[in-house]
Amino acid sequence: MRSLIPAAIDPRRLHLRGHRGGAIGQHRSIRSLRLPLGRLAQGITIAAGFSLLLALAQPGIAQAWGHCLLWWMQALDLPGQFAPPPMDGLQLFSMPVAVIDVQLPANSPLGLAGHALVVVAVWVAAGWLPDAARPGAYLLRMAVLIHGAAVLYFAVWPASFMHSAASHVGGGLRQTWALMLLTPWVHLATFHLFPFRAWQRMAVTAVTLAYLAVLGPLLYASHAALLLSLGLVVMPLLHLLFGVMVPILGMVALYGWAMSWHDPALPGERPATPAADTGATTTPATLATKP
């Protein structure tokens, strides 16, 4: 009986063939990473350079954030007090931030009842979303659970809530500064290992730091305005879902965009493409190419 296996194919390597005869390439998740030392040294230098720049720019960033918060307080007509950031005794890991002490009204029983009705309405509405929007429904219901717990807390133990608009805004700005300090080193571990040019490695870090520096005061000025309009009851929701998560999501989006950059002069990972009529594949270059 004639063999159905072509003579050019070694039977011992059939497990490397798909059901149509094409070669099964090795998945990128199990490839070994041979990191050139030059690329690693370059990445460490870039990360250390950005950290030094942040240390030198800290006073200017603190003052710029303070001016931005003061401008928004005046533009939004927020009642309260403003104190500029203290510039004495600067420390790299402790950002001096301006203080916005907005006078927030107490949550009335009628206001809490309105929040409770919104919680129920959004929970029900999330169940009406189509299957394609199921992730959005899960996110909405998670927000409903957080806000529902806050409504219950303020209805039963309102006096035990110790946080204020000043502590919320100040803590959020310090978290943003901590993310800025971490950004160069996160990119060292997740971006600089791949074959990108030096300007691309510096660009992704510079763009991310600029995004965080601009977002910080804008985000927490909007939080202060929402707290004034809706009361302290929305602070847990703002903190857990719309606080540090917003800059983190932006960082991930910028990282994903940067990973799509391609320079034809620097070979990197590319999906294997079948060669014409042979069933063979063109294997992508490994990560051990030029730094």
C-alpha positions in Angstrom: 0.0 0.0 0.0 1.3 3.3 -1.1 2.2 5.7 1.7 0.1 8.9 2.0 3.0 10.7 3.5 5.1 12.7 1.0 8.6 11.5 0.8 10.0 15.0 1.6 8.4 15.0 5.0 10.1 13.1 7.8 7.4 11.0 9.6 9.1 11.7 12.9 8.3 15.4 12.5 4.6 15.0 11.7 3.6 16.4 15.1 5.0 19.8 13.8 2.5 19.8 10.9 -1.1 21.1 11.0 -4.1 19.2 9.7 -3.6 20.9 6.3 0.1 20.0 6.1 1.5 23.4 7.0 4.2 23.8 9.5 3.2 24.8 13.1 5.4 27.6 14.2 6.6 28.0 17.8 4.3 30.3 19.7 6.1 33.5 20.8 5.1 33.0 24.4 7.5 30.0 24.7 10.4 31.4 22.8 13.6 32.0 24.8 14.7 35.6 25.2 18.3 36.2 24.7 18.7 39.9 25.7 21.8 41.7 24.2 23.7 43.4 27.0 24.0 46.6 24.9 20.2 46.9 24.7 19.9 46.3 28.5 22.6 48.9 29.3 20.9 51.4 27.0 17.5 50.8 28.7 19.0 51.3 32.1 20.6 54.5 31.0 17.4 55.8 29.6 15.4 54.9 32.8 18.0 56.5 35.0 18.1 59.6 32.9 14.4 60.1 33.1 14.5 59.6 36.9 17.1 62.3 37.2 15.0 64.6 35.0 12.0 64.0 37.2 14.0 64.8 40.4 15.2 68.1 38.9 11.7 68.9 37.5 9.8 68.1 40.7 9.6 71.7 42.1 8.4 73.0 38.7 5.8 70.2 38.4 4.5 70.9 41.9 4.1 74.6 41.2 2.5 74.0 37.8 0.0 71.6 39.4 -0.8 74.2 42.1 -1.4 76.9 39.5 -3.6 74.6 37.5 -5.7 73.6 40.5 -6.1 77.3 41.5 -7.2 78.2 38.0 -9.9 75.5 38.0 -11.1 76.5 41.4 -11.7 80.0 40.1 -13.1 78.9 36.8 -15.5 76.5 38.4 -16.3 78.9 41.2 -15.6 76.3 43.9 -16.1 77.6 47.4 -13.2 76.8 49.7 -9.6 77.6 50.5 -6.4 77.1 48.4 -2.9 76.6 49.8 0.1 76.5 47.5 2.5 73.5 47.7 5.2 73.8 50.4 8.5 74.0 48.6 10.8 73.6 51.6 12.3 70.2 52.3 11.6 68.6 48.9 11.9 64.8 48.8 11.9 62.7 45.6 9.3 60.2 46.8 7.1 62.7 48.5 5.5 65.2 46.1 4.5 68.6 47.7 0.9 69.2 46.5 -1.4 72.2 46.7 -4.3 71.9 49.1 -7.9 72.4 47.9 -10.2 72.6 50.9 -13.6 72.6 49.3 -16.5 73.0 51.7 -18.8 70.1 51.0 -22.4 70.0 52.1 -23.6 67.0 54.2 -25.5 64.3 52.4 -29.2 64.7 53.3 -31.6 61.7 53.6 -33.4 62.8 50.5 -30.1 63.0 48.6 -29.1 59.5 49.7 -32.5 58.2 48.6 -31.9 59.7 45.1 -28.5 58.0 44.9 -30.1 54.7 46.0 -32.7 55.1 43.2 -29.9 55.7 40.6 -28.1 52.6 41.9 -31.2 50.4 41.3 -31.9 52.0 37.9 -28.3 51.5 36.6 -28.3 47.9 37.9 -31.5 47.1 36.0 -30.3 49.0 32.9 -27.1 47.1 32.8 -29.0 43.8 32.5 -30.7 45.1 29.3 -27.5 45.6 27.4 -26.9 43.2 24.5 -24.4 40.4 24.7 -21.8 42.4 22.7 -21.8 45.0 25.5 -21.5 42.4 28.3 -18.1 43.7 29.5 -19.6 47.1 29.9 -22.5 45.7 31.9 -20.0 44.0 34.3 -18.2 47.3 34.7 -21.4 49.2 35.3 -22.6 46.7 37.9 -19.2 46.8 39.7 -19.6 50.6 39.9 -23.1 50.1 41.2 -21.9 47.7 43.9 -19.2 50.2 45.0 -21.7 53.2 45.0 -24.4 51.1 46.7 -22.1 50.2 49.5 -21.2 53.9 49.9 -24.8 54.9 50.0 -25.5 52.3 52.7 -22.4 53.4 54.7 -23.4 57.1 54.7 -27.0 56.2 55.6 -25.9 54.2 58.7 -22.5 55.7 59.8 -22.1 59.1 58.2 -20.1 60.7 61.0 -17.3 58.0 60.9 -16.2 59.0 57.3 -12.9 60.8 58.0 -11.8 61.7 54.5 -12.2 65.2 52.9 -11.9 66.8 49.5 -8.4 68.0 50.5 -7.1 64.5 51.4 -8.7 63.0 48.3 -7.1 65.5 45.9 -3.8 65.5 47.6 -3.6 61.7 47.8 -4.5 61.4 44.2 -1.8 63.8 43.0 0.8 62.0 45.1 -0.3 58.7 43.5 0.1 60.3 40.0 3.6 61.4 41.0 4.4 57.9 42.1 3.3 56.6 38.7 5.5 59.1 37.0 8.5 57.8 39.1 7.7 54.2 38.2 7.1 54.8 34.4 10.8 54.8 33.2 11.4 51.5 35.1 8.2 49.9 34.0 9.2 50.6 30.4 12.6 49.2 31.1 11.1 45.9 32.0 8.3 45.8 29.3 9.4 47.9 26.3 13.2 48.4 26.2 13.8 44.6 26.0 12.4 44.6 22.4 14.3 45.7 19.3 13.2 49.4 19.1 15.4 52.3 18.4 16.7 54.5 21.2 14.5 57.5 20.2 11.5 55.2 20.3 12.3 54.0 23.8 12.8 57.6 24.9 9.7 58.8 23.1 7.3 56.3 24.8 8.5 57.3 28.2 8.4 61.0 27.4 4.9 60.9 26.0 3.7 58.9 29.0 5.2 61.3 31.5 3.7 64.3 29.7 0.3 62.5 29.8 0.5 61.9 33.5 1.7 65.5 34.2 -1.2 67.0 32.3 -3.8 64.6 33.5 -3.1 64.8 37.3 -4.5 68.3 38.1 -7.2 68.1 35.5 -8.5 64.8 36.9 -8.6 65.8 40.5 -10.0 69.3 39.8 -12.9 67.5 38.2 -13.2 65.3 41.3 -13.4 68.3 43.5 -16.2 69.7 41.3 -18.1 66.4 41.4 -17.7 66.1 45.2 -19.2 69.6 45.6 -22.2 68.8 43.3 -22.9 65.2 44.5 -21.5 65.1 48.0 -19.0 62.9 49.9 -21.0 59.8 49.0 -19.4 59.6 45.6 -15.8 59.8 46.9 -15.4 55.9 47.2 -16.5 55.5 43.5 -14.2 58.3 42.3 -11.3 56.9 44.3 -11.7 53.2 43.3 -12.8 53.5 39.6 -12.0 57.0 38.5 -8.9 57.8 40.5 -5.5 56.1 39.9 -7.1 53.7 37.5 -7.6 56.4 34.9 -3.9 57.2 34.5 -3.0 53.5 34.6 -5.4 52.8 31.7 -3.9 55.6 29.8 -0.4 54.3 30.4 -1.4 50.8 29.2 -3.0 52.4 26.0 0.1 54.4 25.2 2.3 51.2 25.8 0.1 49.2 23.4 0.3 52.0 20.8 4.1 52.1 21.1 4.4 48.3 20.8 2.8 48.6 17.4 5.7 50.8 16.1 7.7 49.0 13.4 11.0 49.9 11.9 11.9 47.8 8.8 15.6 48.3 9.6 15.2 46.5 12.9 13.8 43.0 12.5 11.6 41.9 15.3 8.8 39.4 15.9 6.4 38.9 13.1 3.9 36.1 12.5 5.2 33.2 10.5 4.1 33.3 6.9 3.8 30.1 4.8 6.2 29.9 1.8 4.8 29.3 -1.6 3.9 25.7 -2.4 6.4 24.1 0.1 4.4 24.1 3.3 7.5 25.6 5.0 7.5 28.8 7.0 9.6 31.8 7.2 10.7 32.1 10.8 10.7 35.5 12.4 13.9 37.0 13.7 14.6 36.4 17.4 14.8 39.1 20.0 18.5 38.7 20.1 18.9 40.9 17.0 20.7 44.2 17.0 20.3 46.4 20.1 
